[in-house]
Amino acid sequence: MIKIGNPAKFIREVRQEMDKVTWPSRKETTVSTIMVLGLATTAATFFVVVDIVIRTLVNWIIGI
């Protein structure tokens, strides 16, 4: 059986835990976002190039 506790105690504990959270600064968030976008673009470009090369090789082998 699930025990339901005191809602006020739960809220106090949540607030205490939220005080422990270290939030990133605006600069950290911006740099991280740029890094993610850059790496995603690099990966996408790599896979597009590999796809074109493989497609070209397969078409050349098959003779289409």
JOWO-V251833 format. One record per residue. N is the residue number from 1. SS is DSSP state (a for helix, b for strand, c for the rest). Layout:
N,SS  N,SS
This chain:
1,c  2,c  3,c  4,c  5,c  6,c  7,a  8,a  9,a  10,a  11,a  12,a  13,a  14,a  15,a  16,a  17,a  18,a  19,a  20,a  21,c  22,c  23,c  24,c  25,c  26,a  27,a  28,a  29,a  30,a  31,a  32,a  33,a  34,a  35,a  36,a  37,a  38,a  39,a  40,a  41,a  42,a  43,a  44,a  45,a  46,a  47,a  48,a  49,a  50,a  51,a  52,a  53,a  54,a  55,a  56,a  57,a  58,a  59,a  60,a  61,a  62,a  63,c  64,c
